Amino acid sequence: MKRSATITQVAEHAGVSLGTVSNYINETKTIAPATAERIERAIAELNFVPNRAVRTLRGNRSSVIGFVVPDGANPFFTELARHVEEAARDRGCVVVFCDTAGDEEREREYLRSLAEMRVSGVILTSVNAQTRNLGDLHAVDAPIVLLGDDKPGLDAASITVDHHRGGYLGMSHLLSIGRRRILYAGGPAGGAVLDSRVEGAEQAIRDLGLGAETRLRRVDALGRSIAERAALVDAVLDPSDPADAVLCGNDMIAFSILNALIRRGVRVPEDVAIVGHDDIELAAQMVVPLTTVRQPIADLGRLAAELLFHQTSTEGSPQQHLIFTPELVIRESTVPAR
């Protein structure tokens, strides 16, 4: 394969000075169109690859942004990443995707590495964002956007969805179709997003005055192993307290429960109704299309990137905190109870 040339060779081939080529590559000075064309032609003919690390070592930002998520296996985050990447590409940036697998120490390590890379900024979807985790990024003045978690007290912009409203919508729908023994399959207590959705579900029960006749149980459903998912289905079918509906923390949990119940001969939605959360692309394509609470995934990804670039270009401006309203999408996984 043809090896990359040096910047000196590019300058000689284009008939310009080394400084002119450097100014063109780093966009530090305006170059005459004819000169720029000669340099670009020399770069192409000599297979020259600029060393972006040099710009970073000289105190400039790299053309990289970090996107940190808690579950890279969840299509919700890969769909988000696609829209973040599209917005970043329009700005000439590359996205580094980091999967923390929900581990706070792993998250800190990724954020430290991104700070050392002098990235242009970080979009962070955290299990539970903490000030101490952001210290390395603040130390190098890297802008931060929290995606999915609204914590104005942190030194970061944020864009999120009204999670309380999301839980309220899902529960209200299940109650409206006569479901009364409901399992909430999400994460453990202490996670701000899922706690807010559970609070919204409980608010719906109170508003409809159905507290005395409605049973709401919560189980941790974020484990990925076969044994953990089997235990979750056992909780749904518990002989002492069987559920007639499941409200899920995300669509992937809903898919897992739906498939496992069908394999065990349980009728979905007649015996057990299921509501997901996110409305990823697969939700409408399941054997039993999924009723779910929709998050505007495309808008979340695009605006998260735009918020990040806004901070980069307007130093000292107030942090922005944007909140979207979710909506309920009713499909075949929920029908009235018999």
N, C-alpha and C positions, 0 to 999 in steps of 0.2 A: 504494500500500500504506500501511497505517496505521503511522505512525512511533512508535517507542518513547517512552513518557513519561519524565519525570525522577523521581527519588526524592522530590523535594519535592512533585510533583503527586500521587504515590501517597499520601504522608502526608496531604495535604489531602483527597483523595478518601475515605480511610479514617477521617478524623477523629482522627488520632493525631499524635504528634510525629515529627519527622524521626529522632530517635534511636531511637524504638521500631521504626520501619521498618528502620533500619540493624541493630538488634539481631536482628530477625526474619530478615533476609536472611543475616546473617553468623553466626547461631546463637551469638551471644555472651552472650545472656541469655534466660532462660525467659520466654515471652510467654503471657499468659492465652489459653486456647483461643478465646474469643469475639473477642478482639482479633486473634489470628492469622488467624481466618477472615475478618475485615473486610479485613485487609491482603492476604490471598491473593486475595480477590474484586477488590480495587482493582487489584492487579497484572494480573489476567486482563483486566479491563475496559479498562484503559489500555494494554495491550500493553507492560508494563514489562519490560525485559531487564536484570538486574543486571550490573554491571561487576565481574567476578571479578578483573580486573587490579588493582583498588583494594585488595582484600584482600591480594594478593601484595605490593604496594608498602608496605603497612603491616606487613610482616614475617610474614604468614601464608603457608601453603603454598597453591599453586593446587590445584584439584581435578583435576589432570592427572597421569597416569603415562606414562612413556616405555617403549616396547617396541622394542628395537633388535635387528635380525636381519641375518645376512650374505647372505641370498638371498630376497628377497620373492617371487620367481617360483616358489619351491618350495612346493607345497601343504602340506608339513609345517609350515612357519612360519605360513601363513595359518590352518591348523587350530588351531595353538597360540594364535594371536592371538584367534581366536573365543572360546576358553575363558578367556583372560586378560580379554578384554573383558566377558564375562558376569560374572566375579567382580568386576571393577572397577565395573560398572554397579550391582551390589548395594550397593556402598559410595558411590554417588553420584559416581564418578570417570569421567573420559573418558580413553581411551587414544590416544596419539600413536604411530603406527607409522613406524619409520625403517628404511629398507633401505640398508645400507652397501655392498652388492654385494661383500663380502669385502675392502674396501679399508680399511686401518688408519687412514689419515689422514682418510678420510670418517667413520669411526667416531668419531674424536676430535672432529671438528667437530660431529657430532650430539650427543655427550655434553656438549660445551661449551654448545650452544644450549639443551639441556634444563636444564642448571644455571642458565642465565640466566633461564629461564622459572620458576624456583623450583618445579619439579615436585614432587609428593609422593613420587616415587621412580622408579627405573628398573629394568626387567627387561632384562638384557643377554644375548643369545646371541652371543658373540664368536667370531671365528675363532681368536683367541689372546689372551685377556684379559691386559692388562698393568697394573701399578700406575699407571704414568704416565698412562694413558688415563682413570683414574678420579679424578684430582686435582681437577678442577673440581666434580664432584659431592660429593666429600668436603668441599670448601671451603664449600659451602652446606648441609652436613649432610643431603644427600639420600640416603635408604636405597638400597641396591643389592642386587639378586638376580641372581647368575650362573645362567643356565639352560642346562644341557647341559655345563657345564665345572665341575669340582670343584677349586677352588684355595683351600683354607683359609688359605693365607698372605696372600691379599688381604683387605682390609677390606670384605668383602661376604658375605652369606649365599649359599648355592648349593643348587640342586636339579638332580640329574643322573641318568643311567642308567649302570649298570656297562658301559662301552664295551668293556672287555677281554672281559667275558663275552659281549657281543654278537658280537664277531669270532669268539670261540671257538665259539659255537653255529652260526653260519653255516658256518664251515669244517668243523666236525665232521659236519654234515649232508652236505656235498658229499663228504667222504671216505667216509662210510658208504654212499654210493650208487656208490662206485667211481671217482669223479673224481680225477684225479691231475695234470692240467696246468691249473692254476688261475691266473686273472688277478684281481688285486685292483684294482678301478677306484674310486679315491677321490680324495683330495687329495694335494698334495706333502708330502714329509717335513717335519716341524716343527710340524704342527698336532696339538695334544695329543689331541683326540678321535679323529681318524683314525689317528694313530700307535698309540693304545691298542687300537683294533680290529685293526690289523695284528698287533700283538704277541699278541693273543688268538688270531688265526688261526694264527700260527706255533706257539703253545703247543699247539694242538690237533694239529698235525702231529707235534710231539715226543711228546705223550702217547700217540698211537696208534702210535708207532714207525715212521712212514712217511716219514721225512726222506729216505731214500736214493732212494725211488721217486716222490716228489712234487715238482713244480716250481711254485713260487709267485712270480709276477711282480707288480710294482706299477706302475701307471701313473696319472698325474694326469688325472682325468676331470671336474674342476670347471669347465672352460671351457664357454661357452655357444654359441660360434659353430658353424656347420655344418661348417666345416673341422676344428675341434677334435674334434667328435663323429665325423666320418668317420675321422679318424686313430685314434680310440679303437677303432672297429670293425676297422680294419686291424690293430691290435695283437692283437685277439682272433683274427683269421684269419691271422696271420703264418705264411707257409708253412714257415719254418724252425723255428717253435715254436708251433703252433696250440694254442689253449686248448680244453679240453673243458668248462670251467665258468668262470663269472665271479661273483665276490663283490663286491658294489657298496656304495659308501659311503652311498648313499641310494636310495630307490625311483625318483626321477626319472632318475638315471643308468641304473638297470636298465631303465626303460621305453624310454629312448633306444636302448640296446644291443639290447634285444629286438626293437623295431620295425625297426631297421636290418638285423639279421641275417635276419629274415623276408623283407625286401625283396630281400636278396641270395640268397635261396633256401636259407638254412641252416635246418635243422630245430631248433626250440626246443620241448622240451628234449632231444630225442634226440641231436643233435650237440653242442649246447652247453647246459648247464644254467645257470640264472641265479638268484641269490639277492640280494634287495634288503635295504634297512634302513630302518625307520620304521613300515611298515604304514599308509600314508596311505589314505584312503577309496578311491582309484582302484586300489589294488593288487589288490583282488579283482575288479575290473571289466575288466581288460585282456583282449585277445583270448586270451592265454595268462595266466591268473591267476597272480600272482606269489608265489612262496615268499619270505618276508621275515622279518627280525628285528623284532619288534614293540616299539615304545616306547609307554608309556601316555600318549598325547598329551593326553587330557582331564585326567588327574591332574596332569601336568606343568604345564599352563597354569594350572589352578585353584590348585594349591598354590604356584606361583611368586607369584601375586598375593597369596595369603594370607600368605606369608612377608614380602612387602613391607609389607603393612598391619600385621603383627605388629611389625615394627621401628618403624613410625611410632608405634604406640600404647604401646610398652614400651621406652623409652629405657634404654640401659645393659645390656640383656639380652645374653647370649652369642649370637654368630652361629650360626645353624643350618645344617647341611649334610646334606641328605637325598639318599639314593641308592636308585634303583629297580633291580630286576632285570628285564632284557628277557626275551622268550620267542620261540621259533621258531614261525612259522606256515607249515606246509607246504601248498603248492598245486601247480598243474600245471606250473610252470616248472622243476621238478626231477624227474627219474626216474633209475633206475639206469643206469649206463653199460652199453653192449653189449660 
